[in-house]
Amino acid sequence: MHSFGYRANALLTFALTILALVCAMVSLSDNLSSPSASAEIQILNINWFQRHPDGNDEVSLTLNITADLQSLFTWNTKQVFVFVAAEYETSKNSLNQVSVWDGIIPAKEHAKFWIQTSNKYRLIDQGDNLRGKEFNLTLHWHVMPKTGKMFADKIVMSGYRLPEEYR
């Protein structure tokens, strides 16, 4: 006959194995969802476009950001970090990214939003490369889960152009 300690050890080992298996299956079930986020960004106004004495260009924009990120939220989503970046090319760099706005969405109820704002962070280019420059506004998001791997995605909106002259 087996002792009480041996039986308790066998029962605890079995219970923890089943618990680990259930946790793995539940965590994998989060990968079955396919989010379908949507967003639109409009530039309402170019507040100023100037050249600094050090030769750098600076732009201030008024943005209208509309997004529906509710599909990113599942049982495993803790929060979503979202930001808008201006992306453009120059002769020195094939990709320049400047964050102009960001936010944290703590719950699904806040994931469908409309905001009108000036860029939160200054859009500055090192040099005078912004005059007449075409650029994209990209909405990036990082889903921070309660458990498991963090994932990121983005929506690129193209067709924006800065003026030829400083204002």
N, C-alpha and C positions, 0 to 999 in steps of 0.2 A: 504494500500500500504506500502511496506517495504522501509525503508530509504536507502540512498546510502551506508552508513557504513555497514548495515546489508548485502546488496547484495555483496559488496566488500569482506566482511569476508567469506561469503559462497563460492564465486568464488575462493578465495585464498586457503581456506581449501580443496576444491575439487581438485585444481591444485596440491597442495603439496601432497595430498593422491595419486594421479595418478603418480606423479614424484617418490614418495617413492616405489610404486609398480613396476614401470619400472626399477628403480635402483636395487631392490631386484631380479627381473627376470634376469637382465643382469649379476649381480654378481653370481647367481646360474648357469648361462650358462657356466661360466668358469670351473665348476666342471664336465662338460660333456666331456672335453678333457682328453684323457688318454695318457700321455707322454710315449715315448719309447726311453729312453736314452741308449747310448752304450758307452763303454769305455774299454781301454786296457792299462795296465801298465806293462812295462818291466824294470827289473833291469839290466842296462848296465854294471855297475861296482860297486864293493864295494871298495870305495876309501880308507877307513881305518876302522879297527875294533880293538879297543884298550880298555884296562882297565885303569881307572884313579887311581891315588894314594889313593883316598878315597874308592876304591873298586867298583865303578860304571862302567858299560860297556857303550861304546859309539860307534855308527856306523855312517859312512857317506856313502851315496848311490848316484849313478848317475841314475836318472830315465828317462824313455821315457814314457810320458803320452799322450795318444791319446784319445780324447773324442768327441762325437757328442751329445750335449745337446740342440740342436735347438728345439726339440719337447717340451721342458719345457717352451718355450716362447709363450705366448698368448697375447691378447690385454691387459690383466690385470697384466702382469709381469713387475715389475720395474727393478729388477736385480736378479742374482742368485749368491749366495755365494757357492763356491765349495772348498773342501779340501780333501787331501789324508791322511789317517791315517794308521799307522802300528798297527796291533792288534795281540796280542799273550797272552798265558796263562802262569802263573807261579804258584808255590806252594802256594804263599801268596794270589794271586788274580786270579779269574777265567777269568777276562778280563782286559787287559792293552791296552790302546789306546794312541798312541803318534802321534800327527799331524806332518807330515813331509813336507807338501806343502799346500798352499792355494791360492785362487785368487777370484776376483769378476768379473763376466761377466755382463757388463752393457747393452748389446743388443744382439739380435738374430744373428746378423752378426758375433759376436765374439764367438758364442757358439760352433762352430766346430773348434777344435784346436789340435795342436800337439806341445808339448814342451819337450825339453830335458834339464834337470836341476839337480843340486845336491839338496839334501834335504834342504829346506829353514830353517827348525828348527831342532835342534840337536835331534837325536834319542838316548836317554840315558835311561838306566834301572837302578833303584836303586838296586844295587847288581850285582852279576856276573851270571845272569840268561840267557844271550843271546847266549852263545856259543852253536852251533848246534840247535838252537831254530827254530822251524817252525813258520811261521807267515803269516798273510793275509795282503794284501794292499787293503784298502777299499776307494772307491771314494764316498764321501758324498756330497750332495747338499741340500741347503735350498733356496726355491723359495720365494722371497720377493715380494708380490703383491702390486699393487697400492691401492687396497681396499680389505678387507677381511682377511682371516686367512692365515698365513704363513704355508707352508708344506715342509717336508723334506723326502728324500729317499736316497738310497745308492746302489752301486754295489760292491759286495765282490769278490775279486780275490784271490784265495788261491794257495798254492803250493810253497811258497817261503821258503828258509831255509838259515840261517846264517852259516858261517864256524865253525868248531869245535875249531879252533885255532885263536888267535889274530894275526892281521897283522900289 
